[in-house]
Structure formats: C-alpha cells, structure tokens
Amino acid sequence: MVAAPARRPARGGVNWTGGRGGAEGAALPWPREVTDKMNIPMLLQHPPQHFLKGLLRAPFRRHHSIFHSSTHLGSGIPCARPLNSLGRHCTTWMMLSDGLKRKLCLQTTLKEHPDGFSDKEQRFVDKLYTGLIQGQRACLAEAITLIESTHTRKKELAQVLLQKVLVHLREQERLNKGKPLAFRVGLSGPPGAGKSTFIEYFGKMLTERGHKLSVLAVDPSSCTSGGSLLGDKTRMTELSRDMNAYIRPSPTRGTLGGVTRTTNEAILLCEGGGYDIILIETVGVGQSEFAVADMVDMFVLLLPPAGGDELQGIKRGIIEMADLVAVTKSDGDLIVPARRIQAEYVSALKLLRRRSGVWRPKVIRISARSGEGITDMWDKMKEFQDVMLASGELTAKRQRQQKVWMWNLIQENVLEHFRTHPTVREQIPLLEERVLSGSLSPGLAADLLLKAFKSRD
C-alpha cells in the first residue's frame, strides 16, 4: 500500500489548518505555531481569508489603508488583497516586531471621504469652491460661516472644502515657483492702542496700490451671555466699502489666545479667494496665550504712547513674539511720549533673545491720523518678508505652523471625544460633586475619568 503524499506546507513553512472539519487543528483560525507563540507578523504574512474578514470589520470606514503593490512591504512576497465590508482593497499591514500596525493611505481616504454625502451636499461644496476661487466675496463669507459651524455634518463638509482649497493653493504656489501667495500679518496690542484706526488707514493704502486685503478681526465673547459685539467692522467704514478688501469679525467663544478655533481655516479660505495680504487682529488684552504667532508670517505689536507701567507686564510675553513694534498716535501733544516709549522698547528688545537668525525686531512711530510712518512701516514689513523668504526661514516657519495646527485640532477633538464618552459623561456629575464636597482631590478625579475613558470597549 502506497502512503499518501504529505500535505505541502504553506508558504513560509506555516501549515494552515483552518477550515471546517478534518484534522485535529481544523477548528483553529490560524496555525498552531501562531497560537502558541502569538507570532502576529507570521500570521499577517499568509492569513486565511476567514481571519481577514473578521479582522477588517472596523467601525470607522474612513480611517483605512490600501495595498501600494501586490507584495508585502520590504519582503517581496506576493499576498492576497483582502476586501473590507465595502468590497474595496483597503488594508496595508506593516510587519513590525512589536505587532500589528495600520498605515493610512491619503489618496484613498480623500477619495472616499465624500462618499457618504448626498448629491445636494456635493453640489453645495462644489458651488462654494468654484465661487471662492473665482473671488466671489459672498461665497467666501458663506465658506467661513461653514467652517465656524459646530454642527457635525457641516464640519465634515467644511473639511472637504478646505482640502479642495488646499490642493488649489499648492498648485498655485507651484506655478509661483514656491513663493507664498499671501502675506499673513498678526496685529495685537492693548485696548485703546488704535488697532482698528490703523487697519482702516493701512488697508486703504494697500488697496490703492493694487493689493487685495482680508481682515480677520477677533472680538472677545462675553463670559456671561456668550455674545460678542463684533464692532470692529463698524469702525472701518471706508475700508468695509472697498471692493478689494474683506473684513470678517468673529467671536472668540471662549477660545484661549485671543483667536477663534477656526482662524487658521479662515486664513486658508481667504488665500483661496485671491487675497494676497491677510491681517489678523487679535483681542489684545495681554493674554498669556499667543496662538496668533503660530499662524502668521509676521507679528506686529501696536502700543499707545502713554501706557506707562501697564505695559511692563507684557514685555516678556508679547514683546518676545513681536517682529515689529509700532508706537501709535505719534502726533500732536503725544509726539514726545511716543518718542520716549520708542526709546524704552528699543532698549528692551536688546535684552531679549532674537527669534530669527536673519531679522532683528524694529521699533517705529506711526500716526493713523496724519499718516506719518505708515509707508515706512509697510516698507519694513516687505523687507521682513523678503529677508525671511531668501533665508528659507519663512518656509520652515509655515511648516512648523502646519504641525502646530494639526496638534491643536487633535487636542480639541480628543477633548470633545472625552467629554462625550458615555462612561465619562455618566461619572462626571458624581466626581464633580465629590470634588466640591472635598472628599476627592481634583487630581484623583481626573485620573479616574481618564481611566474610564481608556478602558472603553
């Protein structure tokens, strides 16, 4: 009697015994070698199809990957291309020593992100995008309103619109030989420094020279009612009627740093609308957070000539962030105090460490009433842009800002997920009550909530 030939082992020396009925190990969904040693990389080299089907039942269809070739990364071994629940090839497994990891594929994610949108929503996004890049102010205003919305569905639509605008801007920058299309300037200063008056005069001068100016004015929201006056636009009567200028006041809604949650997105939309100079006017109350410095090319500080000791508290803060300091209201009886303040800040800047290796912050005097120093200020701003571009610091700065922007959004979204987690939301009232009664320390309560969040299914 001739013995039956031995069963040919699977590729890589792993004998798969999966299936229904048969040998002793037939009930196992993976080889005994993997069962004994939990060798996940070996498992992923040649997985059985029924194992993959169970593995790919992921609840979040947008966070997925695809195979970039028909072989494993770095191994050259051909493998099957498993399908997800939608019938798409969407998973690339990286065989690493510490186990299973998934790699996000950008192209497929962007392609399938709008799949869940209706035809009406797609037409709405396309209409906003087309009108925006054509320079229609109404579409720009509607797009900024969309990104400021807190509605979940509208936030998804806003991200699709932003991605389309970003691709358009990158193509325009490529045609512009890598030079940025817009100059972003942040303005800050204490209340009463004359920021709105300066922007009115400065903006009219720029539009008369052929520039398109966008002003994003941030107003503080009331801690009691949550409302905001949004009165900056009413102070800029002449500039608001200029067709080459766009003024958008926005409330802070409690956002730290004097800028709104969506200021970065609004800057991107303004650039897509063809505005080559973007001014961001912050609340300017001497706050300790300076988020505006992480979203602009140049930070300008406006100071009144008679601030006295009230300005001392912000020297080590805002002054360190400033690329240009302008003493306002340098006219009439205030010329002498303005000169004194200018001399004080020139001396103060010498004691501070420079943020740039190619630019030393300057202090000038200006007057929005007489126009003195405004032209010289614009010349220094252009000089700053040219110097930073030539040295490559501006490009590196924008890249760092993109990274900061991403992590800010991650922190915000993680906090939102934490607050809405069912277990956390259930325990918050009880733990808050115990903290208020003094029976539980705030630190321990926070640790308990974090453990509840991390132990979710």
DRENVEXFI-634139 format. One record per residue (C-alpha): residue number from 1; x, y, z; residue in three letters. Coordinates in Angstrom, 1 decimal, always signed. Example, Ala and Ser with C-alpha at 12.3 -4.5 7.8 and 13.67 -1.06 7.14 Angstrom:
<rs>
(r 1 (+12.3 -4.5 +7.8) "Ala")
(r 2 (+13.7 -1.1 +7.1) "Ser")
</rs>
This chain:
<rs>
(r 1 (+0.0 +0.0 +0.0) "Met")
(r 2 (+1.4 +3.3 -1.1) "Val")
(r 3 (+1.4 +6.0 +1.6) "Ala")
(r 4 (-0.4 +9.2 +0.8) "Ala")
(r 5 (+1.9 +12.1 -0.1) "Pro")
(r 6 (+2.5 +14.5 +2.8) "Ala")
(r 7 (+0.5 +17.7 +2.5) "Arg")
(r 8 (+2.5 +20.6 +1.1) "Arg")
(r 9 (+3.1 +23.2 +3.8) "Pro")
(r 10 (+2.0 +26.7 +3.2) "Ala")
(r 11 (+4.4 +29.3 +2.0) "Arg")
(r 12 (+7.0 +30.3 +4.6) "Gly")
(r 13 (+6.8 +26.9 +6.4) "Gly")
(r 14 (+3.4 +27.6 +8.1) "Val")
(r 15 (+0.9 +24.8 +7.8) "Asn")
(r 16 (-2.6 +26.3 +7.9) "Trp")
(r 17 (-5.1 +24.0 +9.5) "Thr")
(r 18 (-8.0 +26.4 +9.2) "Gly")
(r 19 (-11.3 +25.2 +7.8) "Gly")
(r 20 (-14.4 +23.2 +8.8) "Arg")
(r 21 (-13.9 +19.6 +9.9) "Gly")
(r 22 (-11.0 +17.4 +9.2) "Gly")
(r 23 (-7.8 +17.3 +11.2) "Ala")
(r 24 (-7.3 +17.9 +14.8) "Glu")
(r 25 (-6.4 +21.6 +14.3) "Gly")
(r 26 (-9.1 +22.3 +11.8) "Ala")
(r 27 (-11.1 +24.4 +14.2) "Ala")
(r 28 (-8.2 +26.8 +14.7) "Leu")
(r 29 (-8.5 +30.0 +12.7) "Pro")
(r 30 (-4.7 +30.3 +12.4) "Trp")
(r 31 (-1.7 +27.9 +12.6) "Pro")
(r 32 (-0.7 +26.2 +15.9) "Arg")
(r 33 (+2.7 +28.0 +15.7) "Glu")
(r 34 (+0.9 +31.3 +15.9) "Val")
(r 35 (-1.5 +30.1 +18.6) "Thr")
(r 36 (+1.4 +29.0 +20.8) "Asp")
(r 37 (+3.7 +32.0 +20.3) "Lys")
(r 38 (+1.3 +34.7 +19.2) "Met")
(r 39 (+3.5 +35.4 +16.2) "Asn")
(r 40 (+1.4 +38.2 +14.7) "Ile")
(r 41 (+3.9 +39.1 +11.9) "Pro")
(r 42 (+3.9 +35.5 +10.7) "Met")
(r 43 (+0.1 +35.5 +10.9) "Leu")
(r 44 (-0.2 +38.5 +8.7) "Leu")
(r 45 (+2.2 +37.2 +6.0) "Gln")
(r 46 (-0.2 +34.5 +4.9) "His")
(r 47 (-3.6 +34.9 +6.7) "Pro")
(r 48 (-6.6 +32.8 +6.0) "Pro")
(r 49 (-9.4 +34.6 +4.3) "Gln")
(r 50 (-11.9 +34.0 +7.1) "His")
(r 51 (-9.5 +35.5 +9.5) "Phe")
(r 52 (-9.1 +38.7 +7.4) "Leu")
(r 53 (-12.9 +39.0 +7.1) "Lys")
(r 54 (-13.3 +39.2 +10.8) "Gly")
(r 55 (-10.3 +41.4 +11.2) "Leu")
(r 56 (-11.5 +44.0 +8.8) "Leu")
(r 57 (-14.8 +44.7 +10.4) "Arg")
(r 58 (-13.8 +48.1 +11.5) "Ala")
(r 59 (-16.5 +50.6 +12.7) "Pro")
(r 60 (-14.7 +53.6 +11.1) "Phe")
(r 61 (-14.7 +53.2 +7.3) "Arg")
(r 62 (-12.7 +56.4 +6.7) "Arg")
(r 63 (-9.6 +55.5 +8.6) "His")
(r 64 (-8.2 +52.8 +6.4) "His")
(r 65 (-5.4 +51.9 +4.1) "Ser")
(r 66 (-4.7 +50.2 +0.8) "Ile")
(r 67 (-2.0 +48.0 -0.7) "Phe")
(r 68 (+0.5 +50.0 -2.6) "His")
(r 69 (+1.6 +46.9 -4.5) "Ser")
(r 70 (+0.8 +43.2 -4.7) "Ser")
(r 71 (+3.8 +42.3 -2.4) "Thr")
(r 72 (+4.4 +42.8 +1.3) "His")
(r 73 (+6.3 +45.9 +2.2) "Leu")
(r 74 (+10.0 +45.1 +2.1) "Gly")
(r 75 (+9.5 +41.3 +1.8) "Ser")
(r 76 (+8.8 +40.9 -2.0) "Gly")
(r 77 (+6.3 +38.1 -1.2) "Ile")
(r 78 (+3.0 +38.2 -3.1) "Pro")
(r 79 (-0.1 +38.2 -0.9) "Cys")
(r 80 (-3.8 +38.3 -1.2) "Ala")
(r 81 (-5.5 +41.7 -1.3) "Arg")
(r 82 (-8.4 +41.4 +1.3) "Pro")
(r 83 (-11.6 +43.3 +0.9) "Leu")
(r 84 (-13.3 +45.4 +3.5) "Asn")
(r 85 (-17.0 +45.5 +4.2) "Ser")
(r 86 (-17.5 +47.8 +1.2) "Leu")
(r 87 (-15.7 +45.5 -1.2) "Gly")
(r 88 (-12.6 +47.7 -1.5) "Arg")
(r 89 (-9.0 +46.8 -1.2) "His")
(r 90 (-8.2 +48.9 +1.8) "Cys")
(r 91 (-5.7 +47.5 +4.2) "Thr")
(r 92 (-1.9 +47.5 +4.2) "Thr")
(r 93 (-0.3 +45.5 +7.1) "Trp")
(r 94 (+3.1 +46.5 +8.2) "Met")
(r 95 (+5.0 +43.5 +9.6) "Met")
(r 96 (+6.8 +45.1 +12.6) "Leu")
(r 97 (+8.4 +43.3 +15.6) "Ser")
(r 98 (+6.0 +44.9 +18.1) "Asp")
(r 99 (+2.9 +43.6 +16.4) "Gly")
(r 100 (+0.2 +44.8 +14.1) "Leu")
(r 101 (+0.1 +48.4 +12.8) "Lys")
(r 102 (-2.1 +50.0 +10.2) "Arg")
(r 103 (-0.9 +52.6 +7.7) "Lys")
(r 104 (-3.2 +55.4 +6.5) "Leu")
(r 105 (-3.4 +55.9 +2.7) "Cys")
(r 106 (-4.0 +59.6 +2.0) "Leu")
(r 107 (-5.3 +59.2 -1.6) "Gln")
(r 108 (-7.9 +56.6 -0.8) "Thr")
(r 109 (-9.0 +58.5 +2.3) "Thr")
(r 110 (-9.5 +61.7 +0.4) "Leu")
(r 111 (-11.3 +59.9 -2.4) "Lys")
(r 112 (-13.8 +58.2 -0.2) "Glu")
(r 113 (-14.3 +60.9 +2.4) "His")
(r 114 (-17.2 +62.5 +0.4) "Pro")
(r 115 (-18.8 +59.1 -0.4) "Asp")
(r 116 (-21.4 +59.5 +2.3) "Gly")
(r 117 (-22.5 +62.9 +1.2) "Phe")
(r 118 (-25.7 +63.4 -0.8) "Ser")
(r 119 (-25.7 +65.0 -4.3) "Asp")
(r 120 (-27.1 +68.2 -2.7) "Lys")
(r 121 (-24.2 +68.4 -0.3) "Glu")
(r 122 (-21.7 +67.7 -3.0) "Gln")
(r 123 (-23.2 +70.4 -5.2) "Arg")
(r 124 (-23.1 +72.8 -2.2) "Phe")
(r 125 (-19.4 +72.2 -1.6) "Val")
(r 126 (-18.6 +72.5 -5.3) "Asp")
(r 127 (-20.5 +75.7 -5.6) "Lys")
(r 128 (-18.7 +77.3 -2.7) "Leu")
(r 129 (-15.3 +76.1 -4.0) "Tyr")
(r 130 (-15.9 +77.4 -7.5) "Thr")
(r 131 (-17.2 +80.8 -6.3) "Gly")
(r 132 (-14.4 +81.1 -3.8) "Leu")
(r 133 (-11.5 +80.6 -6.3) "Ile")
(r 134 (-13.3 +83.0 -8.6) "Gln")
(r 135 (-13.1 +85.7 -6.0) "Gly")
(r 136 (-16.8 +85.9 -5.0) "Gln")
(r 137 (-17.0 +87.6 -1.6) "Arg")
(r 138 (-20.4 +86.0 -0.9) "Ala")
(r 139 (-19.0 +82.5 -1.3) "Cys")
(r 140 (-16.0 +83.4 +0.9) "Leu")
(r 141 (-18.4 +84.6 +3.6) "Ala")
(r 142 (-20.5 +81.5 +3.3) "Glu")
(r 143 (-17.5 +79.3 +3.4) "Ala")
(r 144 (-16.2 +80.9 +6.6) "Ile")
(r 145 (-19.6 +80.5 +8.2) "Thr")
(r 146 (-19.5 +76.8 +7.3) "Leu")
(r 147 (-16.1 +76.3 +9.0) "Ile")
(r 148 (-17.3 +78.2 +12.1) "Glu")
(r 149 (-20.3 +75.9 +12.4) "Ser")
(r 150 (-20.2 +73.3 +15.3) "Thr")
(r 151 (-22.7 +71.0 +13.5) "His")
(r 152 (-21.1 +67.6 +12.9) "Thr")
(r 153 (-22.2 +67.3 +9.3) "Arg")
(r 154 (-21.2 +70.8 +8.4) "Lys")
(r 155 (-17.8 +70.3 +9.9) "Lys")
(r 156 (-17.3 +67.3 +7.6) "Glu")
(r 157 (-18.4 +69.4 +4.6) "Leu")
(r 158 (-16.0 +72.1 +5.7) "Ala")
(r 159 (-13.1 +69.7 +5.8) "Gln")
(r 160 (-13.8 +68.6 +2.3) "Val")
(r 161 (-14.0 +72.2 +1.1) "Leu")
(r 162 (-10.7 +73.0 +2.9) "Leu")
(r 163 (-8.9 +70.1 +1.3) "Gln")
(r 164 (-10.0 +71.2 -2.2) "Lys")
(r 165 (-8.8 +74.8 -1.5) "Val")
(r 166 (-5.5 +73.5 -0.1) "Leu")
(r 167 (-4.9 +71.5 -3.3) "Val")
(r 168 (-5.7 +74.5 -5.4) "His")
(r 169 (-3.3 +76.7 -3.3) "Leu")
(r 170 (-0.5 +74.2 -3.6) "Arg")
(r 171 (-0.8 +74.1 -7.3) "Glu")
(r 172 (-0.8 +78.0 -7.5) "Gln")
(r 173 (+2.3 +78.1 -5.3) "Glu")
(r 174 (+4.0 +75.6 -7.6) "Arg")
(r 175 (+3.2 +77.9 -10.6) "Leu")
(r 176 (+4.5 +80.8 -8.5) "Asn")
(r 177 (+7.9 +79.0 -8.1) "Lys")
(r 178 (+7.3 +78.1 -4.5) "Gly")
(r 179 (+6.7 +81.6 -3.3) "Lys")
(r 180 (+3.7 +82.0 -0.9) "Pro")
(r 181 (+0.7 +83.6 -2.5) "Leu")
(r 182 (-0.3 +85.7 +0.6) "Ala")
(r 183 (+1.5 +87.6 +3.3) "Phe")
(r 184 (+0.0 +86.8 +6.8) "Arg")
(r 185 (+0.3 +89.5 +9.4) "Val")
(r 186 (-0.9 +89.3 +13.0) "Gly")
(r 187 (-1.8 +92.5 +14.9) "Leu")
(r 188 (-2.1 +92.8 +18.6) "Ser")
(r 189 (-1.9 +95.4 +21.3) "Gly")
(r 190 (-3.7 +96.6 +24.5) "Pro")
(r 191 (-7.2 +98.1 +24.2) "Pro")
(r 192 (-7.2 +101.6 +23.0) "Gly")
(r 193 (-3.9 +101.3 +21.1) "Ala")
(r 194 (-5.7 +102.3 +17.8) "Gly")
(r 195 (-5.7 +98.9 +16.0) "Lys")
(r 196 (-8.9 +99.5 +14.1) "Ser")
(r 197 (-8.0 +103.0 +13.1) "Thr")
(r 198 (-4.6 +101.9 +11.9) "Phe")
(r 199 (-6.1 +99.0 +9.9) "Ile")
(r 200 (-8.5 +101.4 +8.2) "Glu")
(r 201 (-5.7 +103.8 +7.0) "Tyr")
(r 202 (-3.3 +101.0 +6.3) "Phe")
(r 203 (-5.8 +98.9 +4.4) "Gly")
(r 204 (-6.9 +101.8 +2.2) "Lys")
(r 205 (-3.2 +102.5 +1.3) "Met")
(r 206 (-2.7 +98.8 +0.3) "Leu")
(r 207 (-5.9 +98.6 -1.8) "Thr")
(r 208 (-4.9 +101.8 -3.6) "Glu")
(r 209 (-1.6 +100.1 -4.5) "Arg")
(r 210 (-3.4 +97.2 -6.1) "Gly")
(r 211 (-3.4 +94.7 -3.2) "His")
(r 212 (-6.4 +92.6 -2.1) "Lys")
(r 213 (-6.7 +92.8 +1.7) "Leu")
(r 214 (-8.5 +90.5 +4.1) "Ser")
(r 215 (-9.0 +91.5 +7.7) "Val")
(r 216 (-10.0 +88.8 +10.3) "Leu")
(r 217 (-11.0 +90.8 +13.3) "Ala")
(r 218 (-11.5 +88.8 +16.5) "Val")
(r 219 (-13.8 +90.1 +19.2) "Asp")
(r 220 (-13.9 +88.8 +22.8) "Pro")
(r 221 (-17.1 +87.0 +23.7) "Ser")
(r 222 (-19.0 +87.7 +26.9) "Ser")
(r 223 (-18.4 +85.2 +29.7) "Cys")
(r 224 (-22.0 +85.7 +30.9) "Thr")
(r 225 (-24.1 +85.7 +27.8) "Ser")
(r 226 (-21.6 +84.2 +25.3) "Gly")
(r 227 (-22.3 +87.0 +22.8) "Gly")
(r 228 (-20.0 +89.4 +21.1) "Ser")
(r 229 (-20.4 +93.0 +19.8) "Leu")
(r 230 (-18.4 +92.3 +16.6) "Leu")
(r 231 (-18.0 +96.1 +16.3) "Gly")
(r 232 (-14.6 +96.2 +14.5) "Asp")
(r 233 (-16.2 +96.3 +11.1) "Lys")
(r 234 (-18.3 +99.3 +12.1) "Thr")
(r 235 (-15.2 +101.3 +12.9) "Arg")
(r 236 (-13.7 +100.6 +9.5) "Met")
(r 237 (-16.4 +102.4 +7.4) "Thr")
(r 238 (-14.3 +103.3 +4.4) "Glu")
(r 239 (-12.4 +100.0 +4.2) "Leu")
(r 240 (-15.6 +98.0 +4.5) "Ser")
(r 241 (-16.9 +99.6 +1.4) "Arg")
(r 242 (-13.8 +98.8 -0.6) "Asp")
(r 243 (-14.3 +96.0 -3.1) "Met")
(r 244 (-10.7 +95.0 -2.8) "Asn")
(r 245 (-11.0 +94.5 +1.0) "Ala")
(r 246 (-12.9 +91.9 +3.0) "Tyr")
(r 247 (-13.5 +92.3 +6.7) "Ile")
(r 248 (-14.7 +89.4 +8.8) "Arg")
(r 249 (-15.3 +89.9 +12.5) "Pro")
(r 250 (-15.5 +86.6 +14.5) "Ser")
(r 251 (-16.2 +85.9 +18.2) "Pro")
(r 252 (-13.7 +84.1 +20.3) "Thr")
(r 253 (-16.4 +81.9 +22.0) "Arg")
(r 254 (-14.1 +81.4 +25.0) "Gly")
(r 255 (-11.1 +80.3 +22.9) "Thr")
(r 256 (-7.8 +80.9 +24.6) "Leu")
(r 257 (-5.2 +83.0 +22.9) "Gly")
(r 258 (-7.5 +85.7 +21.5) "Gly")
(r 259 (-8.1 +83.8 +18.2) "Val")
(r 260 (-11.0 +81.7 +17.2) "Thr")
(r 261 (-10.9 +77.9 +16.8) "Arg")
(r 262 (-11.2 +78.3 +13.0) "Thr")
(r 263 (-8.9 +81.3 +12.3) "Thr")
(r 264 (-6.4 +79.0 +10.5) "Asn")
(r 265 (-9.1 +77.7 +8.3) "Glu")
(r 266 (-10.4 +81.2 +7.6) "Ala")
(r 267 (-6.8 +82.3 +6.5) "Ile")
(r 268 (-6.7 +79.4 +4.1) "Leu")
(r 269 (-10.1 +80.3 +2.6) "Leu")
(r 270 (-9.0 +84.0 +2.2) "Cys")
(r 271 (-5.9 +82.9 +0.4) "Glu")
(r 272 (-8.0 +80.7 -1.9) "Gly")
(r 273 (-10.2 +83.7 -2.6) "Gly")
(r 274 (-7.2 +85.6 -4.0) "Gly")
(r 275 (-6.4 +87.9 -1.1) "Tyr")
(r 276 (-2.6 +88.5 -1.0) "Asp")
(r 277 (-2.5 +90.3 +2.3) "Ile")
(r 278 (-4.2 +88.9 +5.4) "Ile")
(r 279 (-4.4 +90.8 +8.7) "Leu")
(r 280 (-5.4 +89.0 +11.9) "Ile")
(r 281 (-6.4 +91.5 +14.6) "Glu")
(r 282 (-6.4 +89.7 +18.0) "Thr")
(r 283 (-8.2 +90.7 +21.1) "Val")
(r 284 (-5.1 +92.3 +22.5) "Gly")
(r 285 (-5.6 +92.2 +26.3) "Val")
(r 286 (-2.1 +91.0 +27.2) "Gly")
(r 287 (-3.2 +87.3 +27.5) "Gln")
(r 288 (-0.6 +84.7 +28.1) "Ser")
(r 289 (-1.5 +82.6 +25.1) "Glu")
(r 290 (-0.2 +83.8 +21.7) "Phe")
(r 291 (-1.8 +81.5 +19.3) "Ala")
(r 292 (-1.7 +84.1 +16.6) "Val")
(r 293 (+2.1 +83.8 +16.3) "Ala")
(r 294 (+1.6 +80.2 +15.2) "Asp")
(r 295 (-0.5 +81.1 +12.2) "Met")
(r 296 (+1.1 +84.3 +10.7) "Val")
(r 297 (+4.3 +85.2 +8.9) "Asp")
(r 298 (+4.9 +88.4 +10.8) "Met")
(r 299 (+3.7 +89.5 +14.2) "Phe")
(r 300 (+3.2 +93.3 +14.7) "Val")
(r 301 (+2.6 +94.8 +18.1) "Leu")
(r 302 (+0.8 +98.2 +18.4) "Leu")
(r 303 (+1.4 +100.2 +21.6) "Leu")
(r 304 (-0.1 +103.5 +22.7) "Pro")
(r 305 (+2.3 +106.3 +23.7) "Pro")
(r 306 (+1.1 +106.7 +27.3) "Ala")
(r 307 (+0.7 +103.2 +28.6) "Gly")
(r 308 (+3.1 +103.6 +31.5) "Gly")
(r 309 (+3.6 +100.8 +33.9) "Asp")
(r 310 (+0.6 +98.9 +32.4) "Glu")
(r 311 (+2.8 +97.7 +29.6) "Leu")
(r 312 (+5.5 +96.2 +31.8) "Gln")
(r 313 (+3.6 +93.0 +32.4) "Gly")
(r 314 (+3.6 +92.1 +28.7) "Ile")
(r 315 (+7.2 +92.9 +27.9) "Lys")
(r 316 (+8.5 +89.4 +28.4) "Arg")
(r 317 (+5.4 +87.9 +26.7) "Gly")
(r 318 (+4.1 +89.7 +23.6) "Ile")
(r 319 (+7.4 +91.7 +23.0) "Ile")
(r 320 (+9.3 +88.4 +22.6) "Glu")
(r 321 (+6.8 +87.4 +19.9) "Met")
(r 322 (+6.9 +90.7 +18.0) "Ala")
(r 323 (+8.8 +91.1 +14.7) "Asp")
(r 324 (+7.9 +94.8 +14.6) "Leu")
(r 325 (+6.7 +97.2 +17.3) "Val")
(r 326 (+4.8 +100.3 +16.3) "Ala")
(r 327 (+4.1 +103.1 +18.8) "Val")
(r 328 (+0.7 +104.6 +17.6) "Thr")
(r 329 (-0.8 +108.1 +17.9) "Lys")
(r 330 (+2.5 +109.8 +17.4) "Ser")
(r 331 (+1.1 +113.2 +16.6) "Asp")
(r 332 (+0.2 +116.5 +18.4) "Gly")
(r 333 (+0.9 +116.5 +22.1) "Asp")
(r 334 (+1.7 +112.8 +22.1) "Leu")
(r 335 (+4.8 +113.0 +20.0) "Ile")
(r 336 (+7.1 +113.4 +23.0) "Val")
(r 337 (+5.6 +110.5 +24.9) "Pro")
(r 338 (+5.8 +108.4 +21.7) "Ala")
(r 339 (+9.5 +109.1 +21.3) "Arg")
(r 340 (+10.1 +108.1 +24.9) "Arg")
(r 341 (+8.2 +104.8 +24.6) "Ile")
(r 342 (+10.1 +104.1 +21.4) "Gln")
(r 343 (+13.4 +104.5 +23.1) "Ala")
(r 344 (+12.3 +102.3 +26.0) "Glu")
(r 345 (+11.3 +99.5 +23.7) "Tyr")
(r 346 (+14.5 +99.8 +21.6) "Val")
(r 347 (+16.4 +99.2 +24.8) "Ser")
(r 348 (+14.1 +96.4 +25.9) "Ala")
(r 349 (+14.5 +94.5 +22.7) "Leu")
(r 350 (+18.3 +94.4 +23.0) "Lys")
(r 351 (+17.9 +92.4 +26.2) "Leu")
(r 352 (+15.6 +89.8 +24.6) "Leu")
(r 353 (+16.8 +86.8 +22.6) "Arg")
(r 354 (+16.1 +87.1 +18.9) "Arg")
(r 355 (+13.6 +84.5 +17.5) "Arg")
(r 356 (+15.1 +84.8 +14.0) "Ser")
(r 357 (+18.7 +84.5 +12.8) "Gly")
(r 358 (+18.3 +87.0 +10.0) "Val")
(r 359 (+15.9 +89.6 +11.4) "Trp")
(r 360 (+16.1 +91.9 +14.3) "Arg")
(r 361 (+12.8 +93.4 +15.6) "Pro")
(r 362 (+12.4 +97.1 +15.0) "Lys")
(r 363 (+10.5 +99.9 +16.8) "Val")
(r 364 (+8.9 +102.7 +14.8) "Ile")
(r 365 (+6.4 +105.5 +15.4) "Arg")
(r 366 (+3.2 +105.9 +13.4) "Ile")
(r 367 (+0.1 +108.0 +13.3) "Ser")
(r 368 (-3.1 +106.8 +11.6) "Ala")
(r 369 (-4.5 +110.4 +11.7) "Arg")
(r 370 (-1.7 +112.1 +9.8) "Ser")
(r 371 (-0.3 +109.1 +8.0) "Gly")
(r 372 (+3.2 +109.6 +9.4) "Glu")
(r 373 (+5.3 +106.4 +9.4) "Gly")
(r 374 (+2.7 +104.2 +7.7) "Ile")
(r 375 (+4.5 +104.0 +4.4) "Thr")
(r 376 (+7.8 +103.3 +6.3) "Asp")
(r 377 (+6.1 +100.6 +8.3) "Met")
(r 378 (+4.9 +98.9 +5.1) "Trp")
(r 379 (+8.4 +99.1 +3.7) "Asp")
(r 380 (+9.8 +97.3 +6.8) "Lys")
(r 381 (+7.1 +94.7 +6.5) "Met")
(r 382 (+8.1 +93.9 +2.9) "Lys")
(r 383 (+11.7 +93.9 +3.9) "Glu")
(r 384 (+10.9 +91.3 +6.6) "Phe")
(r 385 (+9.1 +89.1 +4.1) "Gln")
(r 386 (+11.9 +89.3 +1.5) "Asp")
(r 387 (+14.6 +88.5 +4.1) "Val")
(r 388 (+12.7 +85.6 +5.6) "Met")
(r 389 (+11.9 +84.2 +2.1) "Leu")
(r 390 (+15.5 +84.5 +1.0) "Ala")
(r 391 (+16.8 +82.7 +4.1) "Ser")
(r 392 (+14.2 +79.9 +4.0) "Gly")
(r 393 (+13.0 +80.7 +7.5) "Glu")
(r 394 (+9.5 +81.7 +6.2) "Leu")
(r 395 (+9.0 +78.3 +4.6) "Thr")
(r 396 (+10.3 +76.5 +7.7) "Ala")
(r 397 (+8.1 +78.6 +9.9) "Lys")
(r 398 (+5.0 +77.8 +7.9) "Arg")
(r 399 (+5.8 +74.1 +8.0) "Gln")
(r 400 (+6.0 +74.3 +11.8) "Arg")
(r 401 (+2.7 +76.2 +12.0) "Gln")
(r 402 (+1.0 +73.4 +10.0) "Gln")
(r 403 (+2.3 +70.9 +12.6) "Lys")
(r 404 (+1.1 +73.1 +15.5) "Val")
(r 405 (-2.3 +73.5 +13.7) "Trp")
(r 406 (-2.7 +69.7 +13.4) "Met")
(r 407 (-1.9 +69.1 +17.1) "Trp")
(r 408 (-4.2 +71.8 +18.2) "Asn")
(r 409 (-7.1 +70.2 +16.3) "Leu")
(r 410 (-6.1 +66.8 +17.7) "Ile")
(r 411 (-6.2 +68.1 +21.3) "Gln")
(r 412 (-9.6 +69.8 +20.7) "Glu")
(r 413 (-11.1 +66.7 +19.1) "Asn")
(r 414 (-9.7 +64.3 +21.8) "Val")
(r 415 (-11.2 +66.6 +24.5) "Leu")
(r 416 (-14.5 +66.5 +22.7) "Glu")
(r 417 (-14.5 +62.7 +22.4) "His")
(r 418 (-13.5 +62.6 +26.1) "Phe")
(r 419 (-16.5 +64.7 +27.2) "Arg")
(r 420 (-19.0 +62.8 +25.1) "Thr")
(r 421 (-17.8 +59.3 +26.1) "His")
(r 422 (-20.8 +57.5 +27.7) "Pro")
(r 423 (-18.9 +56.2 +30.8) "Thr")
(r 424 (-17.1 +59.5 +31.4) "Val")
(r 425 (-20.3 +61.5 +31.0) "Arg")
(r 426 (-22.0 +59.2 +33.4) "Glu")
(r 427 (-19.3 +59.6 +36.1) "Gln")
(r 428 (-18.6 +63.4 +35.7) "Ile")
(r 429 (-21.6 +64.6 +37.9) "Pro")
(r 430 (-20.7 +62.2 +40.7) "Leu")
(r 431 (-17.0 +63.0 +40.7) "Leu")
(r 432 (-17.7 +66.8 +40.4) "Glu")
(r 433 (-19.9 +66.5 +43.5) "Glu")
(r 434 (-17.2 +64.7 +45.5) "Arg")
(r 435 (-14.6 +67.3 +44.4) "Val")
(r 436 (-16.9 +70.1 +45.5) "Leu")
(r 437 (-17.5 +68.4 +48.9) "Ser")
(r 438 (-13.8 +68.0 +49.4) "Gly")
(r 439 (-13.9 +64.2 +49.7) "Ser")
(r 440 (-11.9 +63.7 +46.5) "Leu")
(r 441 (-9.0 +65.7 +45.1) "Ser")
(r 442 (-9.3 +67.1 +41.6) "Pro")
(r 443 (-6.2 +65.2 +40.5) "Gly")
(r 444 (-7.6 +61.9 +41.6) "Leu")
(r 445 (-10.9 +62.7 +40.0) "Ala")
(r 446 (-9.2 +63.5 +36.7) "Ala")
(r 447 (-7.3 +60.2 +36.9) "Asp")
(r 448 (-10.5 +58.2 +37.5) "Leu")
(r 449 (-12.1 +59.8 +34.5) "Leu")
(r 450 (-9.1 +59.2 +32.3) "Leu")
(r 451 (-9.1 +55.5 +33.3) "Lys")
(r 452 (-12.7 +55.3 +32.5) "Ala")
(r 453 (-12.1 +56.8 +29.1) "Phe")
(r 454 (-9.1 +54.5 +28.3) "Lys")
(r 455 (-11.0 +51.4 +29.4) "Ser")
(r 456 (-13.8 +51.8 +26.9) "Arg")
(r 457 (-14.7 +48.9 +24.6) "Asp")
</rs>
